[in-house]
Amino acid sequence: MERLGVHKATESRKRAAEADHSGSARDVSVVKVGDCLLGYKAAQRRARGGHWNHFRGRMREIEKLIRHRHGDIVPEADDALIYVEVIASLALVEFGQDFVDVVLGWAARWLPWAGKADVEEIIYERTKVRFSALSADALGHALHVSYAERCALDIRTIGAFDVPKAKRARLQKEKRRQRNRSRKEEQRRAAGALPRADYLANSFSQARPWDAFGISRRTWERRGKPMPGAEAISDCGSMPLAA
């Protein structure tokens, strides 16, 4: 019986190891009852792919831009194929020589009127040169994305043709600073702090109660900060201030 349990545990562990080698990311845990080993349990976990996520993020933002500008599909125009050129450039860097099907499928979805020969010509042009990854500003210039359009659509992986990267960083820093100021202001209000205008309106510096007694503020503070009556306050503007 004990030998049978050990055999089952060994087989279970082998299956988990084979699953790991097959490309699926798995966590293996031990299944026990007391001191008795029943076997191993493999739970699949989601694999992460940083490069793919970056490509997919840029592609999704290009599609967001298309929806904002044109709707569900890109209309037929002289410069419409620029979207295919950009996707082909990104896909070539991401998938290498396997990028052809990706570009053809994407073009069929967003530019259904484009002929296959025209798309294949763009693909062929991409493969003739040694191509490197496009920068955010290069994408912004190719797609003619303005800074206002970029902000309105919350685009982050594509630059802008009218505002360079360094200036965008400064503007973003100022926006972050303003958000932090607004958040801290809200926190102070929630804690019971008064706005500066209300504070100044009720402060001694504005009311100047010492003028009603004809004395200086320092003298008034030494005398225990006595408060004048309402009539004295209304007439204090005509009283001279003692040194």
Buried (B, 14 or more C-beta within 10 A) or exposed (E): EEEEEEEBBEEBBEEBBEBBEEEEEBEBEEEEEEEEBEBBEBEEEEEEEEEEEBBEEBBEBBBBBBEEBBEEBBEEEEEBBBBBBBBBBBBBBBBEEEBBEBBBEBBEEBBEEBEEEBBBEBBEEBEEEEBEBBEBBBBBBBBBBEBEBBBEBEBEBBBBBBBEEEEBEEEEEEEEEEEEEEEEEEEEEEEEEEEEEEEEEEEEEEBBBBBBBEBBBEEBEEEEEEEBEEEBBEEBEEBEEEE
